[in-house]
Amino acid sequence: GTGKKRFEQQIEKLEVLYPDKARGVAKFDVPMAHLLTAGADFMLIPSRFEPCGLIQLHA
């Protein structure tokens, strides 16, 4: 992760509460990004540096 630790901790709590429905990944991995984009119903993509960036365009 490169963001605020408290947000990562909140995502981890969601993973514990909803183990079959929620997953947070706080790292950059190109093959994983392709799989997540292809298989996701929706994605939350907060970005301070690229608010309308390539991830949204690829999706």
BAKEFI-284625 format. One line per field, with one value per residue (C-alpha): y, z, x; residue in one letter. Coordinates in pm, whole numbers. Each point is the difference from the previous one (the first is absolute). Example, Ala and Ser with C-alpha at 12.3 -4.5 7.8 and 13.67 -1.06 7.14 Angstrom:
BEGIN
y	c(-450  344)
z	c(780  -66)
x	c(1230  137)
res	c(A  S)
END
This chain:
BEGIN
y	c(0  354  173  66  -299  53  -58  -325  -106  78  -219  -279  23  -34  -310  -154  93  -113  -262  -122  346  254  5  287  -2  282  -75  34  -325  19  -360  29  337  -158  -285  236  233  -289  -170  286  116  338  152  284  185  301  196  328  13  -140  60  -91  -231  -304  -257  141  21  -360  -120)
z	c(0  -65  158  349  228  153  -338  -46  349  -85  -310  211  236  -295  -112  346  10  -357  -90  -310  -127  76  -87  12  -176  89  -243  -370  -196  -374  -51  309  -120  -329  180  243  -275  -209  284  213  10  122  128  237  -141  210  -140  101  -291  -287  73  -355  -80  -200  234  -64  -375  -14  195)
x	c(0  102  -295  -124  31  -345  -167  189  -110  -364  25  152  -299  -238  189  -52  -370  -70  264  -185  -96  274  368  248  335  239  281  70  -2  -76  -124  -222  -134  -107  -176  -174  -118  -130  -184  -130  -360  126  323  84  298  93  289  153  243  -207  -372  -114  284  88  -154  -348  64  123  -303)
res	c(G  T  G  K  K  R  F  E  Q  Q  I  E  K  L  E  V  L  Y  P  D  K  A  R  G  V  A  K  F  D  V  P  M  A  H  L  L  T  A  G  A  D  F  M  L  I  P  S  R  F  E  P  C  G  L  I  Q  L  H  A)
END
